[in-house]
């Protein structure tokens, strides 16, 4: 299990989408319990540009991995 995401990262849907579009995302993390309507844009971009994709069980857990006190639907480690 991963305990903390290391390296340069972005947290949140908008920042993750921006990183993928700019080809800066090395690994993308998506919370399994995030609303599918919200993360559909990230899933679409992932299939096109192919950064590594990792699913995390809950938004709360992903937020904790990112070092924030609130949940996060998506996050990305930058190249």
N, C-alpha and C positions, 0 to 999 in steps of 0.2 A: 504494500500500500504506500501511496505517496503521502508524505506528511506536510510538505510545503512546496509550492511551486517556486523554483529558483530561476534566476536570470531576469532579463527585462521582460515585462509582461504588461498586458492590458487587461482590464476587467470590465465586463459589461457588453451588451449587445452591440451598441453603436461603435465602440472602439474595436471590438473584435471584427466586425464587418469591414471597418476601415483598414485594419491590418491585413486582412485576407485580400481585399481589393488591391492594396498597394504591394502585394506579394511579400509582406514582411512577417507573416505568421509561419512559425515552424511547427507548432503543435497547438491544436484547438481543443479546449475542454468544454463540454456541454453537460449541464445538469439534466438527469433523466426526468426529474419532476417539473422541469420548466414547461410552460405552455407551448405547445407545438406551433401555434400561430406565430408566436414571438420568435422562435428559433428557426423557422422555416427558411428565412433568408440566409442564415449561416449554413444550414445543411445544403442548400442549393449551391452556394459558393464553394463548399468543400468538395462536392463532386466534380466541379470544374477545375479547380486549381490544385487539389490534392495535398494540402498539408495533413500531417498526422492528426487523427481524431481520437479523442479519449472521452468516454462517458463517465461521469461521476454520479453517484446515487442521488444526492439531494443538492438543492441550491445552497442550503446552509453549509453543507460540507465543502462545496466549491468555494464559497466565500471564505471559509476558514483556511482552506488551502492557499488562498490568495492573500491572506493576512488582513482581511477586513472583518468587521463585526456584523455585517449583513449578508444576506444570501446573494448569489450571483448566478444568472442563467448561463452565461458564457464567459470564457476567458481565453487568452492566447499567450503563448510564449513566443517572443519575437526572435527573429534570426540574428 
